[in-house]
């Protein structure tokens, strides 16, 4: 099960549709807080999270995930091209940092690497 965390309902739906077409199970969350409320160690094989969301940001979510489940791969997506933020995400343990609009092939390639 791959978690999609994004406050944009159209983006959540599009990412889940892409994963489902590829035969990958997906669960969508409208906020970092909603994901954390449902998260249990081992429940997800990866998390794809938006960076800029109301409430808890994607970077804050990344830090929380890495404290509770350090080996859970996290892919950060954003519409902002910012080298400093990218570096913070990668230093914080993100597996990838993708800029919207995300190319399907790029996301799927990273997920294939994560899933083996």
N, CA, C and O atoms as a GROMACS GRO file, in nm:
protein
  464
    1UNK      N    1   0.085  -0.118   0.000
    1UNK     CA    2   0.000   0.000   0.000
    1UNK      C    3   0.090   0.124   0.000
    1UNK      O    4   0.179   0.138   0.084
    2UNK      N    5   0.064   0.213  -0.094
    2UNK     CA    6   0.137   0.338  -0.105
    2UNK      C    7   0.045   0.451  -0.058
    2UNK      O    8  -0.070   0.459  -0.102
    3UNK      N    9   0.094   0.536   0.029
    3UNK     CA   10   0.016   0.649   0.079
    3UNK      C   11   0.044   0.772  -0.007
    3UNK      O   12   0.159   0.803  -0.037
    4UNK      N   13  -0.063   0.839  -0.046
    4UNK     CA   14  -0.054   0.966  -0.117
    4UNK      C   15  -0.106   1.073  -0.021
    4UNK      O   16  -0.220   1.065   0.023
    5UNK      N   17  -0.023   1.172   0.010
    5UNK     CA   18  -0.061   1.278   0.103
    5UNK      C   19  -0.051   1.410   0.028
    5UNK      O   20   0.058   1.458  -0.003
    6UNK      N   21  -0.169   1.469  -0.001
    6UNK     CA   22  -0.171   1.595  -0.077
    6UNK      C   23  -0.303   1.664  -0.049
    6UNK      O   24  -0.408   1.600  -0.050
    7UNK      N   25  -0.299   1.793  -0.024
    7UNK     CA   26  -0.422   1.868   0.004
    7UNK      C   27  -0.503   1.895  -0.122
    7UNK      O   28  -0.620   1.934  -0.112
    8UNK      N   29  -0.446   1.876  -0.239
    8UNK     CA   30  -0.515   1.897  -0.366
    8UNK      C   31  -0.588   1.768  -0.406
    8UNK      O   32  -0.524   1.668  -0.439
    9UNK      N   33  -0.721   1.771  -0.402
    9UNK     CA   34  -0.799   1.649  -0.428
    9UNK      C   35  -0.777   1.596  -0.570
    9UNK      O   36  -0.777   1.474  -0.590
   10UNK      N   37  -0.758   1.685  -0.667
   10UNK     CA   38  -0.734   1.638  -0.804
   10UNK      C   39  -0.600   1.568  -0.816
   10UNK      O   40  -0.588   1.467  -0.885
   11UNK      N   41  -0.499   1.620  -0.748
   11UNK     CA   42  -0.367   1.557  -0.750
   11UNK      C   43  -0.372   1.420  -0.682
   11UNK      O   44  -0.317   1.322  -0.732
   12UNK      N   45  -0.440   1.414  -0.566
   12UNK     CA   46  -0.454   1.285  -0.497
   12UNK      C   47  -0.519   1.182  -0.588
   12UNK      O   48  -0.471   1.070  -0.601
   13UNK      N   49  -0.628   1.222  -0.651
   13UNK     CA   50  -0.700   1.130  -0.738
   13UNK      C   51  -0.615   1.086  -0.857
   13UNK      O   52  -0.612   0.968  -0.893
   14UNK      N   53  -0.544   1.181  -0.918
   14UNK     CA   54  -0.462   1.149  -1.034
   14UNK      C   55  -0.349   1.053  -0.998
   14UNK      O   56  -0.322   0.958  -1.071
   15UNK      N   57  -0.284   1.078  -0.884
   15UNK     CA   58  -0.175   0.989  -0.843
   15UNK      C   59  -0.226   0.850  -0.808
   15UNK      O   60  -0.165   0.750  -0.846
   16UNK      N   61  -0.337   0.843  -0.738
   16UNK     CA   62  -0.394   0.711  -0.705
   16UNK      C   63  -0.438   0.638  -0.831
   16UNK      O   64  -0.416   0.517  -0.843
   17UNK      N   65  -0.500   0.710  -0.926
   17UNK     CA   66  -0.540   0.646  -1.052
   17UNK      C   67  -0.418   0.589  -1.125
   17UNK      O   68  -0.422   0.478  -1.176
   18UNK      N   69  -0.310   0.666  -1.129
   18UNK     CA   70  -0.188   0.620  -1.194
   18UNK      C   71  -0.138   0.491  -1.128
   18UNK      O   72  -0.104   0.395  -1.197
   19UNK      N   73  -0.134   0.491  -0.996
   19UNK     CA   74  -0.084   0.373  -0.926
   19UNK      C   75  -0.175   0.253  -0.947
   19UNK      O   76  -0.127   0.142  -0.966
   20UNK      N   77  -0.305   0.275  -0.943
   20UNK     CA   78  -0.399   0.165  -0.963
   20UNK      C   79  -0.386   0.105  -1.102
   20UNK      O   80  -0.393  -0.017  -1.117
   21UNK      N   81  -0.368   0.189  -1.204
   21UNK     CA   82  -0.348   0.141  -1.340
   21UNK      C   83  -0.223   0.053  -1.348
   21UNK      O   84  -0.217  -0.042  -1.425
   22UNK      N   85  -0.123   0.088  -1.267
   22UNK     CA   86   0.002   0.012  -1.264
   22UNK      C   87  -0.006  -0.110  -1.172
   22UNK      O   88   0.093  -0.181  -1.155
   23UNK      N   89  -0.123  -0.134  -1.112
   23UNK     CA   90  -0.140  -0.250  -1.026
   23UNK      C   91  -0.090  -0.229  -0.884
   23UNK      O   92  -0.064  -0.326  -0.812
   24UNK      N   93  -0.074  -0.104  -0.843
   24UNK     CA   94  -0.024  -0.074  -0.709
   24UNK      C   95  -0.138  -0.024  -0.620
   24UNK      O   96  -0.216   0.062  -0.662
   25UNK      N   97  -0.147  -0.076  -0.501
   25UNK     CA   98  -0.249  -0.034  -0.406
   25UNK      C   99  -0.215   0.105  -0.352
   25UNK      O  100  -0.099   0.138  -0.332
   26UNK      N  101  -0.319   0.185  -0.330
   26UNK     CA  102  -0.299   0.324  -0.290
   26UNK      C  103  -0.405   0.364  -0.189
   26UNK      O  104  -0.519   0.319  -0.194
   27UNK      N  105  -0.364   0.449  -0.096
   27UNK     CA  106  -0.459   0.512  -0.002
   27UNK      C  107  -0.425   0.660   0.004
   27UNK      O  108  -0.309   0.697   0.024
   28UNK      N  109  -0.526   0.744  -0.014
   28UNK     CA  110  -0.505   0.888  -0.022
   28UNK      C  111  -0.544   0.957   0.107
   28UNK      O  112  -0.639   0.917   0.175
   29UNK      N  113  -0.469   1.061   0.140
   29UNK     CA  114  -0.492   1.142   0.259
   29UNK      C  115  -0.488   1.289   0.221
   29UNK      O  116  -0.401   1.330   0.144
   30UNK      N  117  -0.580   1.369   0.275
   30UNK     CA  118  -0.590   1.510   0.242
   30UNK      C  119  -0.495   1.596   0.323
   30UNK      O  120  -0.480   1.715   0.295
   31UNK      N  121  -0.431   1.538   0.424
   31UNK     CA  122  -0.338   1.615   0.507
   31UNK      C  123  -0.238   1.522   0.574
   31UNK      O  124  -0.258   1.401   0.582
   32UNK      N  125  -0.129   1.582   0.620
   32UNK     CA  126  -0.029   1.506   0.694
   32UNK      C  127  -0.089   1.452   0.823
   32UNK      O  128  -0.061   1.339   0.864
   33UNK      N  129  -0.173   1.534   0.886
   33UNK     CA  130  -0.236   1.492   1.011
   33UNK      C  131  -0.326   1.370   0.990
   33UNK      O  132  -0.328   1.280   1.075
   34UNK      N  133  -0.400   1.366   0.879
   34UNK     CA  134  -0.487   1.252   0.850
   34UNK      C  135  -0.403   1.127   0.827
   34UNK      O  136  -0.439   1.018   0.873
   35UNK      N  137  -0.290   1.142   0.757
   35UNK     CA  138  -0.202   1.027   0.737
   35UNK      C  139  -0.150   0.976   0.872
   35UNK      O  140  -0.154   0.856   0.898
   36UNK      N  141  -0.101   1.065   0.956
   36UNK     CA  142  -0.044   1.023   1.084
   36UNK      C  143  -0.149   0.955   1.172
   36UNK      O  144  -0.116   0.863   1.248
   37UNK      N  145  -0.272   0.999   1.164
   37UNK     CA  146  -0.379   0.938   1.243
   37UNK      C  147  -0.406   0.794   1.198
   37UNK      O  148  -0.448   0.711   1.279
   38UNK      N  149  -0.382   0.765   1.071
   38UNK     CA  150  -0.408   0.632   1.017
   38UNK      C  151  -0.284   0.545   1.009
   38UNK      O  152  -0.294   0.424   0.986
   39UNK      N  153  -0.168   0.603   1.027
   39UNK     CA  154  -0.042   0.530   1.006
   39UNK      C  155  -0.012   0.436   1.121
   39UNK      O  156  -0.027   0.468   1.239
   40UNK      N  157   0.032   0.318   1.083
   40UNK     CA  158   0.084   0.221   1.178
   40UNK      C  159   0.209   0.163   1.112
   40UNK      O  160   0.209   0.138   0.991
   41UNK      N  161   0.316   0.141   1.189
   41UNK     CA  162   0.437   0.086   1.129
   41UNK      C  163   0.408  -0.040   1.046
   41UNK      O  164   0.338  -0.131   1.091
   42UNK      N  165   0.462  -0.041   0.926
   42UNK     CA  166   0.445  -0.155   0.837
   42UNK      C  167   0.321  -0.148   0.750
   42UNK      O  168   0.302  -0.234   0.664
   43UNK      N  169   0.236  -0.048   0.770
   43UNK     CA  170   0.111  -0.039   0.694
   43UNK      C  171   0.134   0.006   0.549
   43UNK      O  172   0.054  -0.027   0.461
   44UNK      N  173   0.240   0.080   0.526
   44UNK     CA  174   0.266   0.135   0.393
   44UNK      C  175   0.407   0.098   0.348
   44UNK      O  176   0.498   0.085   0.430
   45UNK      N  177   0.424   0.080   0.217
   45UNK     CA  178   0.556   0.051   0.163
   45UNK      C  179   0.628   0.177   0.117
   45UNK      O  180   0.749   0.178   0.097
   46UNK      N  181   0.550   0.286   0.100
   46UNK     CA  182   0.607   0.414   0.061
   46UNK      C  183   0.504   0.523   0.083
   46UNK      O  184   0.384   0.497   0.091
   47UNK      N  185   0.553   0.647   0.094
   47UNK     CA  186   0.467   0.764   0.107
   47UNK      C  187   0.509   0.864   0.001
   47UNK      O  188   0.628   0.893  -0.016
   48UNK      N  189   0.410   0.917  -0.070
   48UNK     CA  190   0.432   1.027  -0.165
   48UNK      C  191   0.360   1.146  -0.104
   48UNK      O  192   0.237   1.144  -0.091
   49UNK      N  193   0.434   1.250  -0.068
   49UNK     CA  194   0.373   1.364  -0.001
   49UNK      C  195   0.402   1.495  -0.071
   49UNK      O  196   0.512   1.518  -0.122
   50UNK      N  197   0.301   1.580  -0.072
   50UNK     CA  198   0.318   1.716  -0.120
   50UNK      C  199   0.403   1.790  -0.017
   50UNK      O  200   0.408   1.752   0.100
   51UNK      N  201   0.468   1.893  -0.060
   51UNK     CA  202   0.552   1.972   0.030
   51UNK      C  203   0.471   2.079   0.102
   51UNK      O  204   0.476   2.092   0.224
   52UNK      N  205   0.396   2.155   0.025
   52UNK     CA  206   0.322   2.268   0.081
   52UNK      C  207   0.176   2.231   0.103
   52UNK      O  208   0.099   2.218   0.008
   53UNK      N  209   0.140   2.216   0.229
   53UNK     CA  210   0.003   2.184   0.268
   53UNK      C  211  -0.033   2.268   0.389
   53UNK      O  212   0.054   2.304   0.468
   54UNK      N  213  -0.162   2.299   0.405
   54UNK     CA  214  -0.204   2.368   0.527
   54UNK      C  215  -0.174   2.280   0.649
   54UNK      O  216  -0.176   2.157   0.639
   55UNK      N  217  -0.149   2.340   0.761
   55UNK     CA  218  -0.115   2.262   0.880
   55UNK      C  219   0.028   2.212   0.868
   55UNK      O  220   0.119   2.291   0.842
   56UNK      N  221   0.047   2.085   0.888
   56UNK     CA  222   0.180   2.024   0.882
   56UNK      C  223   0.228   2.017   0.737
   56UNK      O  224   0.155   1.972   0.649
   57UNK      N  225   0.351   2.061   0.713
   57UNK     CA  226   0.408   2.057   0.579
   57UNK      C  227   0.464   1.919   0.548
   57UNK      O  228   0.475   1.834   0.636
   58UNK      N  229   0.498   1.900   0.422
   58UNK     CA  230   0.559   1.775   0.381
   58UNK      C  231   0.693   1.751   0.447
   58UNK      O  232   0.727   1.636   0.478
   59UNK      N  233   0.771   1.856   0.470
   59UNK     CA  234   0.900   1.840   0.540
   59UNK      C  235   0.878   1.798   0.685
   59UNK      O  236   0.952   1.715   0.738
   60UNK      N  237   0.777   1.856   0.749
   60UNK     CA  238   0.747   1.816   0.886
   60UNK      C  239   0.698   1.672   0.891
   60UNK      O  240   0.734   1.596   0.981
   61UNK      N  241   0.616   1.633   0.793
   61UNK     CA  242   0.570   1.494   0.786
   61UNK      C  243   0.688   1.400   0.764
   61UNK      O  244   0.696   1.295   0.828
   62UNK      N  245   0.777   1.436   0.676
   62UNK     CA  246   0.897   1.355   0.651
   62UNK      C  247   0.973   1.333   0.780
   62UNK      O  248   1.013   1.220   0.810
   63UNK      N  249   0.994   1.438   0.857
   63UNK     CA  250   1.068   1.425   0.984
   63UNK      C  251   0.994   1.332   1.080
   63UNK      O  252   1.057   1.251   1.147
   64UNK      N  253   0.862   1.344   1.089
   64UNK     CA  254   0.784   1.258   1.178
   64UNK      C  255   0.793   1.112   1.135
   64UNK      O  256   0.809   1.022   1.218
   65UNK      N  257   0.782   1.088   1.005
   65UNK     CA  258   0.791   0.951   0.954
   65UNK      C  259   0.928   0.892   0.985
   65UNK      O  260   0.938   0.779   1.032
   66UNK      N  261   1.033   0.968   0.961
   66UNK     CA  262   1.169   0.917   0.982
   66UNK      C  263   1.197   0.890   1.128
   66UNK      O  264   1.280   0.804   1.159
   67UNK      N  265   1.131   0.960   1.220
   67UNK     CA  266   1.147   0.930   1.363
   67UNK      C  267   1.076   0.801   1.401
   67UNK      O  268   1.127   0.724   1.483
   68UNK      N  269   0.959   0.776   1.343
   68UNK     CA  270   0.881   0.660   1.384
   68UNK      C  271   0.909   0.535   1.300
   68UNK      O  272   0.901   0.423   1.350
   69UNK      N  273   0.942   0.555   1.173
   69UNK     CA  274   0.967   0.442   1.083
   69UNK      C  275   1.077   0.481   0.984
   69UNK      O  276   1.049   0.512   0.868
   70UNK      N  277   1.202   0.480   1.030
   70UNK     CA  278   1.314   0.534   0.951
   70UNK      C  279   1.332   0.472   0.813
   70UNK      O  280   1.384   0.538   0.723
   71UNK      N  281   1.291   0.348   0.795
   71UNK     CA  282   1.314   0.282   0.667
   71UNK      C  283   1.200   0.302   0.567
   71UNK      O  284   1.209   0.253   0.454
   72UNK      N  285   1.094   0.371   0.606
   72UNK     CA  286   0.982   0.393   0.516
   72UNK      C  287   1.023   0.496   0.410
   72UNK      O  288   1.052   0.611   0.445
   73UNK      N  289   1.026   0.458   0.283
   73UNK     CA  290   1.068   0.551   0.177
   73UNK      C  291   0.963   0.661   0.156
   73UNK      O  292   0.843   0.633   0.148
   74UNK      N  293   1.010   0.784   0.146
   74UNK     CA  294   0.923   0.899   0.126
   74UNK      C  295   0.968   0.973   0.000
   74UNK      O  296   1.086   1.004  -0.017
   75UNK      N  297   0.871   1.001  -0.087
   75UNK     CA  298   0.895   1.082  -0.206
   75UNK      C  299   0.823   1.215  -0.184
   75UNK      O  300   0.704   1.217  -0.155
   76UNK      N  301   0.896   1.324  -0.198
   76UNK     CA  302   0.839   1.458  -0.178
   76UNK      C  303   0.811   1.518  -0.316
   76UNK      O  304   0.896   1.516  -0.405
   77UNK      N  305   0.690   1.574  -0.331
   77UNK     CA  306   0.655   1.642  -0.455
   77UNK      C  307   0.616   1.786  -0.422
   77UNK      O  308   0.561   1.814  -0.316
   78UNK      N  309   0.645   1.876  -0.515
   78UNK     CA  310   0.616   2.017  -0.491
   78UNK      C  311   0.603   2.092  -0.622
   78UNK      O  312   0.653   2.047  -0.726
   79UNK      N  313   0.537   2.204  -0.617
   79UNK     CA  314   0.530   2.291  -0.734
   79UNK      C  315   0.638   2.399  -0.729
   79UNK      O  316   0.656   2.474  -0.825
   80UNK      N  317   0.710   2.406  -0.619
   80UNK     CA  318   0.813   2.508  -0.600
   80UNK      C  319   0.951   2.452  -0.631
   80UNK      O  320   0.992   2.349  -0.578
   81UNK      N  321   1.021   2.521  -0.717
   81UNK     CA  322   1.159   2.482  -0.748
   81UNK      C  323   1.249   2.564  -0.657
   81UNK      O  324   1.268   2.684  -0.677
   82UNK      N  325   1.304   2.498  -0.557
   82UNK     CA  326   1.384   2.566  -0.456
   82UNK      C  327   1.495   2.471  -0.414
   82UNK      O  328   1.470   2.371  -0.347
   83UNK      N  329   1.618   2.502  -0.453
   83UNK     CA  330   1.731   2.414  -0.426
   83UNK      C  331   1.752   2.392  -0.276
   83UNK      O  332   1.788   2.282  -0.235
   84UNK      N  333   1.730   2.495  -0.196
   84UNK     CA  334   1.751   2.481  -0.052
   84UNK      C  335   1.648   2.385   0.008
   84UNK      O  336   1.682   2.302   0.092
   85UNK      N  337   1.522   2.396  -0.033
   85UNK     CA  338   1.418   2.307   0.018
   85UNK      C  339   1.443   2.165  -0.030
   85UNK      O  340   1.424   2.070   0.046
   86UNK      N  341   1.486   2.150  -0.155
   86UNK     CA  342   1.519   2.017  -0.206
   86UNK      C  343   1.629   1.955  -0.121
   86UNK      O  344   1.620   1.837  -0.083
   87UNK      N  345   1.729   2.032  -0.090
   87UNK     CA  346   1.840   1.981  -0.008
   87UNK      C  347   1.791   1.942   0.131
   87UNK      O  348   1.832   1.839   0.184
   88UNK      N  349   1.704   2.023   0.190
   88UNK     CA  350   1.650   1.991   0.323
   88UNK      C  351   1.572   1.860   0.318
   88UNK      O  352   1.582   1.778   0.410
   89UNK      N  353   1.494   1.840   0.212
   89UNK     CA  354   1.417   1.716   0.199
   89UNK      C  355   1.510   1.595   0.184
   89UNK      O  356   1.490   1.493   0.249
   90UNK      N  357   1.609   1.608   0.099
   90UNK     CA  358   1.701   1.496   0.076
   90UNK      C  359   1.784   1.469   0.202
   90UNK      O  360   1.806   1.353   0.238
   91UNK      N  361   1.830   1.574   0.270
   91UNK     CA  362   1.904   1.556   0.394
   91UNK      C  363   1.816   1.495   0.503
   91UNK      O  364   1.864   1.425   0.592
   92UNK      N  365   1.686   1.522   0.495
   92UNK     CA  366   1.591   1.468   0.593
   92UNK      C  367   1.551   1.324   0.566
   92UNK      O  368   1.476   1.265   0.644
   93UNK      N  369   1.600   1.268   0.457
   93UNK     CA  370   1.574   1.128   0.430
   93UNK      C  371   1.479   1.098   0.316
   93UNK      O  372   1.443   0.982   0.296
   94UNK      N  373   1.438   1.200   0.240
   94UNK     CA  374   1.350   1.174   0.126
   94UNK      C  375   1.424   1.088   0.024
   94UNK      O  376   1.543   1.107   0.001
   95UNK      N  377   1.352   0.996  -0.036
   95UNK     CA  378   1.410   0.911  -0.140
   95UNK      C  379   1.420   0.986  -0.272
   95UNK      O  380   1.509   0.961  -0.353
   96UNK      N  381   1.324   1.080  -0.294
   96UNK     CA  382   1.324   1.158  -0.418
   96UNK      C  383   1.252   1.290  -0.393
   96UNK      O  384   1.173   1.302  -0.299
   97UNK      N  385   1.281   1.388  -0.477
   97UNK     CA  386   1.219   1.520  -0.472
   97UNK      C  387   1.175   1.551  -0.614
   97UNK      O  388   1.260   1.576  -0.700
   98UNK      N  389   1.045   1.550  -0.640
   98UNK     CA  390   0.993   1.568  -0.775
   98UNK      C  391   0.915   1.699  -0.784
   98UNK      O  392   0.841   1.734  -0.692
   99UNK      N  393   0.932   1.770  -0.895
   99UNK     CA  394   0.866   1.898  -0.915
   99UNK      C  395   0.743   1.877  -1.004
   99UNK      O  396   0.749   1.813  -1.109
  100UNK      N  397   0.630   1.935  -0.958
  100UNK     CA  398   0.505   1.928  -1.036
  100UNK      C  399   0.516   2.020  -1.157
  100UNK      O  400   0.579   2.125  -1.146
  101UNK      N  401   0.460   1.985  -1.269
  101UNK     CA  402   0.385   1.862  -1.291
  101UNK      C  403   0.478   1.742  -1.296
  101UNK      O  404   0.581   1.743  -1.365
  102UNK      N  405   0.441   1.641  -1.224
  102UNK     CA  406   0.522   1.520  -1.214
  102UNK      C  407   0.504   1.437  -1.341
  102UNK      O  408   0.392   1.416  -1.387
  103UNK      N  409   0.614   1.392  -1.393
  103UNK     CA  410   0.605   1.297  -1.506
  103UNK      C  411   0.576   1.160  -1.448
  103UNK      O  412   0.644   1.113  -1.357
  104UNK      N  413   0.474   1.095  -1.502
  104UNK     CA  414   0.435   0.962  -1.454
  104UNK      C  415   0.554   0.867  -1.451
  104UNK      O  416   0.573   0.793  -1.355
  105UNK      N  417   0.633   0.870  -1.557
  105UNK     CA  418   0.747   0.778  -1.567
  105UNK      C  419   0.848   0.801  -1.455
  105UNK      O  420   0.907   0.706  -1.404
  106UNK      N  421   0.868   0.927  -1.415
  106UNK     CA  422   0.963   0.956  -1.307
  106UNK      C  423   0.914   0.898  -1.175
  106UNK      O  424   0.990   0.833  -1.103
  107UNK      N  425   0.787   0.922  -1.142
  107UNK     CA  426   0.732   0.869  -1.018
  107UNK      C  427   0.736   0.717  -1.019
  107UNK      O  428   0.777   0.655  -0.921
  108UNK      N  429   0.692   0.657  -1.128
  108UNK     CA  430   0.690   0.511  -1.135
  108UNK      C  431   0.830   0.452  -1.127
  108UNK      O  432   0.848   0.345  -1.070
  109UNK      N  433   0.927   0.520  -1.184
  109UNK     CA  434   1.065   0.472  -1.177
  109UNK      C  435   1.115   0.471  -1.032
  109UNK      O  436   1.179   0.375  -0.988
  110UNK      N  437   1.086   0.578  -0.959
  110UNK     CA  438   1.127   0.583  -0.818
  110UNK      C  439   1.055   0.477  -0.736
  110UNK      O  440   1.116   0.412  -0.651
  111UNK      N  441   0.928   0.458  -0.762
  111UNK     CA  442   0.853   0.357  -0.688
  111UNK      C  443   0.902   0.216  -0.723
  111UNK      O  444   0.909   0.130  -0.636
  112UNK      N  445   0.936   0.192  -0.849
  112UNK     CA  446   0.990   0.062  -0.888
  112UNK      C  447   1.121   0.034  -0.815
  112UNK      O  448   1.146  -0.078  -0.771
  113UNK      N  449   1.204   0.137  -0.801
  113UNK     CA  450   1.329   0.122  -0.729
  113UNK      C  451   1.303   0.090  -0.582
  113UNK      O  452   1.370   0.005  -0.523
  114UNK      N  453   1.204   0.157  -0.523
  114UNK     CA  454   1.170   0.134  -0.383
  114UNK      C  455   1.114  -0.007  -0.362
  114UNK      O  456   1.151  -0.076  -0.267
  115UNK      N  457   1.026  -0.048  -0.453
  115UNK     CA  458   0.958  -0.177  -0.438
  115UNK      C  459   1.042  -0.294  -0.484
  115UNK      O  460   1.009  -0.410  -0.458
  116UNK      N  461   1.152  -0.265  -0.552
  116UNK     CA  462   1.241  -0.372  -0.596
  116UNK      C  463   1.186  -0.442  -0.717
  116UNK      O  464   1.248  -0.535  -0.768
   0.00000   0.00000   0.00000
